[in-house]
Amino acid sequence: MISLARIGINKKIIVPSIISFFFSFLYYFYFPVLSIYFKSVGIRDELLGVVFAFFPLIMILLSPVIGILSDHAGRKRIIYLGVLSHFLAVILYLWPATLTSIIIGRILAGIAWTMVGLITLAKIQDELKQYERGSKAGVFLSIGQAGVLIGTLIGPLLAETFFLRLPFIISATGTAILLVWLVLWKSHHKPVLQRQDFNPLTAIKEFWEDKRLRAMAFIGMAMHTRIAVISIFLPLLVLELGAGYKEVGIIFSLRGAFHLLQGFAGRLVDKKGSRNILVLSVIITAALIMITSLAKTYVLLLILLGLESLIGAFWNVSAWTYMSDIGEKKKMEGVVVGSYNSLARIGHFVFATTSGFIAATTGIKSLFVISGALIIGATLLSTPSLTRETKTTPIIE
């Protein structure tokens, strides 16, 4: 029988990878139709951005704390609490589906995504050596994207075939099953918590002292403006172009499909250097986002955002690899993951808050132009602070 070690698989990364897959699947099972569902229960266009803004806001406030807590209390405990938060969020979306319950649900969803999405990544990075970080982290991210791909394809299709609430009901049921399974994944990490661990400024200050990480925070803020546009207004734009729920699911699934290439992207990052790949990918992403504003048909929109997602796969792996190298050398992986997410989500929050009013005034497509321009500006200002990596020689064990 072939052992996992002989084929280059660390068994310690298998469970986090499985969790990432199923969590991504369950989250994105309903996500493409989330803004459509909110409108169906009476949320106006102007308030959509505000409602969605609670998601990045909670990440801004809690990501540094969650990062530190995962370092000191154990990754497994934080991940379990994140899955529980997602279950509660979906329940609140469904019953009684009021503005208040939806806002609380978005807050819990932000907690869930931070605890599961980020901390499973940190758990994986704990087990990887520098020379393999790009390629194996890329494979891990691709596994999560496989869940996104399947969820975004099936969920909207079921919503169109049966009824809009069905993907939410299935997601809540699947999350409950995942919670029961995770009870068996016990943590042997002894919690060592201090009062300052609950102060987000402690981690952010440590993160901000490194000029390379500061530069990544500014680029991340700009890159996250496009997330606000796509998550809130892309489904509405698809409907404006005469397509339906199924087409919304297809476009989100295509974006997820291209992110399956993060394993290949990781190998290229290890070979060419994470700095070089991330700068190039950011510039191309900005250009594609701006060109998307010219799309007058669903097919052209599908092609442009598919290409943007393909380039985004390289950005995602190169950015996390670049920062993880810094975090591992400074023994603050959780701080780096949590603080970056907090600072980068400022762009998501600000743009989500204002996007509804901008869209109502100048149209949805103007948001793509503004987002692309912000990305280009942040990249030009921040790139000089990104130092090149020192090449490492693989260690044979």
C-alpha positions as CSV (number, residue, x, y, z in Angstrom):
1,M,0.0,0.0,0.0
2,I,1.4,3.4,-1.0
3,S,1.8,5.8,2.0
4,L,0.8,9.5,1.8
5,A,4.4,10.5,2.6
6,R,5.8,8.6,-0.4
7,I,3.5,10.5,-2.8
8,G,4.3,13.8,-1.2
9,I,1.1,14.4,0.7
10,N,1.2,15.5,4.3
11,K,-1.7,13.8,6.1
12,K,-2.0,16.8,8.4
13,I,-3.3,19.0,5.5
14,I,-6.0,16.5,4.4
15,V,-8.7,17.4,7.0
16,P,-8.3,21.2,6.5
17,S,-8.6,20.6,2.7
18,I,-11.8,18.6,3.2
19,I,-13.2,21.3,5.4
20,S,-12.3,24.0,2.9
21,F,-14.0,22.1,0.1
22,F,-17.3,21.5,1.9
23,F,-17.4,24.9,3.6
24,S,-16.8,26.7,0.2
25,F,-19.5,24.4,-1.4
26,L,-22.1,25.2,1.3
27,Y,-21.3,28.9,1.3
28,Y,-21.4,29.4,-2.5
29,F,-24.4,27.1,-2.9
30,Y,-26.6,30.1,-2.2
31,F,-24.2,33.0,-2.6
32,P,-24.8,33.8,-6.3
33,V,-28.5,34.4,-5.6
34,L,-28.0,36.2,-2.3
35,S,-28.5,39.7,-3.5
36,I,-31.5,38.5,-5.6
37,Y,-33.0,36.8,-2.5
38,F,-32.5,39.9,-0.3
39,K,-34.3,42.0,-2.9
40,S,-37.2,39.5,-2.9
41,V,-37.7,40.0,0.8
42,G,-37.9,43.8,0.5
43,I,-34.3,45.1,0.6
44,R,-34.0,48.1,-1.7
45,D,-31.1,48.6,-4.1
46,E,-29.7,51.5,-2.1
47,L,-29.6,49.3,1.1
48,L,-28.1,46.3,-0.6
49,G,-24.5,47.7,-0.5
50,V,-25.0,48.6,3.2
51,V,-26.3,45.2,4.1
52,F,-23.4,43.5,2.3
53,A,-21.0,45.8,3.9
54,F,-21.5,44.2,7.3
55,F,-19.6,41.2,6.0
56,P,-16.2,43.0,5.4
57,L,-16.8,45.2,8.4
58,I,-16.7,42.3,10.8
59,M,-13.6,41.0,9.0
60,I,-11.9,44.4,9.5
61,L,-12.7,44.4,13.2
62,L,-12.2,40.7,14.1
63,S,-9.7,39.3,11.6
64,P,-6.6,40.3,13.6
65,V,-8.1,39.0,16.8
66,I,-9.1,35.7,15.2
67,G,-5.6,35.4,13.7
68,I,-4.0,35.8,17.1
69,L,-6.5,33.5,18.8
70,S,-5.8,30.8,16.3
71,D,-2.1,31.0,17.2
72,H,-2.8,30.8,20.9
73,A,-6.0,28.8,21.3
74,G,-5.5,26.4,18.4
75,R,-6.6,26.5,14.7
76,K,-9.1,23.6,15.1
77,R,-11.2,25.4,17.8
78,I,-11.5,28.5,15.7
79,I,-12.4,26.6,12.6
80,Y,-15.2,24.8,14.4
81,L,-16.7,28.1,15.7
82,G,-16.6,29.4,12.2
83,V,-18.6,26.5,10.8
84,L,-21.1,27.1,13.6
85,S,-21.4,30.8,12.8
86,H,-22.2,29.9,9.2
87,F,-25.0,27.6,10.2
88,L,-26.6,30.3,12.3
89,A,-26.2,32.9,9.5
90,V,-28.1,30.8,7.0
91,I,-30.9,30.1,9.5
92,L,-31.2,33.9,10.1
93,Y,-31.4,34.5,6.3
94,L,-34.4,32.0,6.2
95,W,-36.4,32.8,9.3
96,P,-37.9,35.3,9.7
97,A,-36.0,37.1,6.8
98,T,-36.3,40.6,8.1
99,L,-33.7,43.4,7.6
100,T,-32.5,42.9,11.2
101,S,-32.1,39.1,10.9
102,I,-30.3,39.5,7.5
103,I,-27.8,42.1,9.0
104,I,-27.1,39.8,11.9
105,G,-26.7,36.9,9.4
106,R,-24.1,38.9,7.4
107,I,-22.2,39.6,10.6
108,L,-22.1,35.9,11.4
109,A,-21.2,35.1,7.8
110,G,-18.2,37.4,8.1
111,I,-17.1,35.7,11.3
112,A,-17.5,32.3,9.6
113,W,-15.5,33.1,6.5
114,T,-12.7,34.6,8.6
115,M,-12.5,31.7,11.0
116,V,-12.8,29.0,8.3
117,G,-11.5,30.5,5.1
118,L,-8.4,32.1,6.7
119,I,-7.6,29.8,9.5
120,T,-7.7,26.6,7.3
121,L,-5.2,28.4,5.1
122,A,-3.0,29.2,8.1
123,K,-3.4,25.5,9.2
124,I,-2.1,24.4,5.9
125,Q,0.8,26.9,5.9
126,D,1.9,25.6,9.3
127,E,2.7,22.3,7.7
128,L,4.6,23.6,4.6
129,K,8.2,24.4,3.9
130,Q,9.1,27.6,2.1
131,Y,10.2,25.9,-1.2
132,E,6.8,24.1,-1.5
133,R,4.6,26.8,-0.1
134,G,3.4,28.2,-3.5
135,S,2.6,24.9,-5.2
136,K,0.9,23.1,-2.2
137,A,-0.9,26.1,-1.0
138,G,-2.1,26.5,-4.6
139,V,-3.5,23.0,-4.5
140,F,-5.2,23.6,-1.2
141,L,-6.8,26.8,-2.6
142,S,-7.9,24.9,-5.7
143,I,-9.6,22.3,-3.6
144,G,-11.6,25.1,-2.0
145,Q,-12.4,26.5,-5.4
146,A,-13.7,23.1,-6.5
147,G,-16.3,23.5,-3.8
148,V,-17.1,27.0,-5.1
149,L,-17.4,25.7,-8.6
150,I,-19.8,22.9,-7.8
151,G,-21.9,25.0,-5.3
152,T,-22.3,28.0,-7.7
153,L,-23.4,25.7,-10.5
154,I,-25.9,23.6,-8.6
155,G,-27.4,26.1,-6.2
156,P,-28.8,28.7,-8.6
157,L,-30.0,25.9,-10.9
158,L,-32.1,24.5,-8.1
159,A,-33.3,28.0,-7.2
160,E,-34.6,28.5,-10.8
161,T,-36.0,24.9,-11.1
162,F,-37.8,24.8,-7.7
163,F,-37.8,27.9,-5.5
164,L,-35.4,30.6,-4.4
165,R,-35.1,29.5,-0.8
166,L,-34.1,25.9,-1.6
167,P,-30.3,26.5,-1.8
168,F,-30.4,28.1,1.7
169,I,-32.3,25.2,3.2
170,I,-29.8,22.7,1.7
171,S,-26.8,24.8,2.8
172,A,-28.1,24.9,6.4
173,T,-28.6,21.1,6.4
174,G,-25.2,20.4,5.0
175,T,-23.5,22.8,7.5
176,A,-25.2,21.0,10.4
177,I,-23.8,17.7,9.1
178,L,-20.3,19.2,8.8
179,L,-20.6,20.4,12.4
180,V,-21.4,16.9,13.7
181,W,-18.4,15.5,11.8
182,L,-16.0,18.2,13.1
183,V,-16.8,17.1,16.7
184,L,-14.5,14.2,16.1
185,W,-11.6,16.6,15.0
186,K,-10.3,17.4,18.5
187,S,-7.7,20.0,19.3
188,H,-4.7,19.0,21.4
189,H,-3.4,22.6,21.5
190,K,-3.5,24.0,25.0
191,P,-5.0,27.5,25.0
192,V,-2.6,30.2,26.2
193,L,-4.6,33.4,26.0
194,Q,-3.7,36.9,27.2
195,R,-5.8,40.0,27.4
196,Q,-3.9,41.7,24.6
197,D,-4.8,38.9,22.3
198,F,-8.3,40.3,22.1
199,N,-7.1,43.8,21.0
200,P,-7.1,43.9,17.2
201,L,-4.6,46.8,17.2
202,T,-1.9,44.6,18.7
203,A,-1.7,42.4,15.6
204,I,-2.2,45.2,13.1
205,K,0.6,47.2,14.7
206,E,2.9,44.2,14.4
207,F,1.8,43.7,10.8
208,W,2.1,47.4,9.9
209,E,5.7,47.7,11.0
210,D,6.9,45.7,7.9
211,K,6.9,47.9,4.8
212,R,6.3,44.9,2.5
213,L,3.2,44.0,4.4
214,R,2.0,47.6,4.4
215,A,2.3,47.6,0.6
216,M,0.4,44.4,0.4
217,A,-2.4,45.9,2.6
218,F,-2.8,48.8,0.2
219,I,-2.9,46.6,-2.9
220,G,-5.3,44.3,-1.1
221,M,-7.7,47.1,-0.2
222,A,-7.9,48.1,-3.9
223,M,-8.2,44.5,-5.1
224,H,-11.1,43.9,-2.7
225,T,-13.2,46.7,-4.2
226,R,-13.8,44.4,-7.1
227,I,-15.2,41.8,-4.7
228,A,-17.8,44.2,-3.5
229,V,-18.9,44.9,-7.1
230,I,-19.0,41.3,-8.2
231,S,-20.7,39.9,-5.1
232,I,-23.4,42.5,-4.9
233,F,-24.1,43.8,-8.4
234,L,-22.9,41.1,-10.8
235,P,-26.1,39.0,-10.3
236,L,-28.2,42.1,-10.9
237,L,-26.2,43.0,-14.0
238,V,-26.7,39.5,-15.4
239,L,-30.5,39.9,-15.0
240,E,-30.3,43.3,-16.7
241,L,-28.7,41.7,-19.7
242,G,-31.7,39.4,-20.0
243,A,-30.3,36.3,-18.4
244,G,-31.7,34.3,-15.4
245,Y,-30.7,32.6,-12.2
246,K,-29.1,29.7,-14.1
247,E,-26.8,32.2,-16.0
248,V,-25.9,33.8,-12.7
249,G,-24.7,30.4,-11.4
250,I,-22.8,29.7,-14.7
251,I,-20.8,32.9,-14.5
252,F,-19.9,32.3,-10.8
253,S,-19.0,28.7,-11.6
254,L,-16.8,29.7,-14.5
255,R,-14.9,32.0,-12.1
256,G,-14.6,29.2,-9.7
257,A,-13.4,26.8,-12.4
258,F,-10.5,29.0,-13.3
259,H,-9.4,29.2,-9.7
260,L,-8.9,25.4,-9.9
261,L,-5.7,26.3,-11.7
262,Q,-4.2,27.7,-8.4
263,G,-2.1,24.5,-8.1
264,F,-0.4,25.3,-11.5
265,A,-0.2,29.0,-10.5
266,G,1.6,27.9,-7.3
267,R,4.2,26.0,-9.2
268,L,4.8,29.1,-11.4
269,V,5.1,31.2,-8.3
270,D,7.7,28.9,-6.8
271,K,9.7,29.1,-10.1
272,K,9.3,32.8,-11.0
273,G,8.9,34.4,-7.6
274,S,5.8,35.5,-5.8
275,R,6.5,39.2,-6.1
276,N,6.8,39.2,-9.9
277,I,3.6,37.1,-10.4
278,L,1.5,39.2,-8.0
279,V,2.5,42.6,-9.5
280,L,1.8,41.4,-13.1
281,S,-1.5,39.7,-12.1
282,V,-2.8,42.8,-10.3
283,I,-2.2,45.0,-13.3
284,I,-3.9,42.6,-15.7
285,T,-6.8,42.2,-13.3
286,A,-7.3,46.0,-13.2
287,A,-7.4,46.2,-17.0
288,L,-9.9,43.4,-17.3
289,I,-12.2,44.8,-14.7
290,M,-12.3,48.2,-16.5
291,I,-12.9,46.6,-19.9
292,T,-15.9,44.6,-18.3
293,S,-17.8,47.9,-18.2
294,L,-18.0,47.8,-22.0
295,A,-19.8,44.4,-22.0
296,K,-23.2,44.7,-23.7
297,T,-24.0,41.0,-23.8
298,Y,-24.0,38.1,-21.3
299,V,-21.5,36.1,-23.4
300,L,-19.0,39.0,-23.4
301,L,-19.5,39.5,-19.7
302,L,-18.9,35.8,-19.2
303,I,-15.6,35.8,-21.2
304,L,-14.2,39.0,-19.5
305,L,-14.9,37.9,-16.0
306,G,-13.7,34.4,-16.7
307,L,-10.4,35.8,-17.8
308,E,-10.3,38.1,-14.7
309,S,-10.8,35.1,-12.5
310,L,-8.0,33.2,-14.3
311,I,-5.6,36.0,-13.6
312,G,-7.1,36.3,-10.1
313,A,-5.9,32.7,-9.4
314,F,-2.3,33.8,-9.9
315,W,-2.9,36.9,-7.7
316,N,-4.4,34.9,-4.9
317,V,-1.6,32.3,-4.7
318,S,1.3,34.8,-5.2
319,A,-0.1,37.2,-2.6
320,W,-0.6,34.6,0.1
321,T,2.8,32.9,-0.7
322,Y,4.6,36.3,-0.5
323,M,3.1,37.1,2.8
324,S,3.4,33.6,4.3
325,D,7.1,33.6,3.7
326,I,7.3,36.8,5.7
327,G,5.0,35.5,8.4
328,E,6.9,32.2,8.8
329,K,10.2,33.9,9.1
330,K,8.9,36.2,11.8
331,K,6.9,33.5,13.5
332,M,3.6,35.3,13.1
333,E,1.6,33.5,10.5
334,G,-1.7,34.0,12.2
335,V,-1.0,37.7,12.7
336,V,-0.2,38.1,9.0
337,V,-3.3,36.2,7.8
338,G,-5.7,38.0,10.2
339,S,-4.2,41.5,9.9
340,Y,-4.0,41.4,6.1
341,N,-7.6,40.3,5.8
342,S,-8.7,43.0,8.2
343,L,-6.9,45.8,6.3
344,A,-7.7,44.6,2.8
345,R,-11.3,44.3,3.6
346,I,-11.4,48.0,4.2
347,G,-11.6,48.4,0.5
348,H,-14.4,45.9,0.3
349,F,-16.3,47.6,3.1
350,V,-16.0,51.2,1.8
351,F,-16.9,50.2,-1.7
352,A,-19.8,48.0,-0.6
353,T,-21.2,50.9,1.5
354,T,-21.0,53.4,-1.3
355,S,-21.6,51.2,-4.3
356,G,-25.4,51.2,-4.0
357,F,-25.6,55.0,-4.2
358,I,-23.0,55.1,-7.0
359,A,-24.9,52.4,-9.0
360,A,-28.2,54.2,-8.5
361,T,-26.6,57.5,-9.8
362,T,-24.3,56.4,-12.6
363,G,-25.2,52.8,-13.3
364,I,-23.7,49.4,-12.3
365,K,-21.0,49.4,-15.0
366,S,-19.4,52.5,-13.6
367,L,-18.4,50.5,-10.5
368,F,-16.1,48.3,-12.6
369,V,-14.3,51.4,-14.0
370,I,-13.8,52.9,-10.5
371,S,-12.6,49.6,-9.1
372,G,-10.0,49.1,-11.9
373,A,-8.7,52.6,-11.5
374,L,-8.2,52.2,-7.8
375,I,-6.3,48.9,-8.3
376,I,-3.9,50.5,-10.8
377,G,-3.3,53.5,-8.5
378,A,-2.6,51.4,-5.5
379,T,-0.2,49.1,-7.4
380,L,1.8,52.0,-8.8
381,L,2.2,53.5,-5.3
382,S,2.9,50.2,-3.5
383,T,5.1,48.1,-5.8
384,P,8.4,49.9,-4.9
385,S,8.0,48.7,-1.3
386,L,7.8,45.0,-2.4
387,T,11.2,43.5,-2.1
388,R,12.3,40.5,-4.1
389,E,12.4,37.1,-2.4
390,T,15.5,35.3,-1.6
391,K,15.7,32.0,-3.5
392,T,15.8,28.9,-1.3
393,T,17.2,25.5,-2.1
394,P,14.8,22.6,-1.5
395,I,15.7,20.4,1.5
396,I,15.6,16.7,0.8
397,E,14.5,14.6,3.8
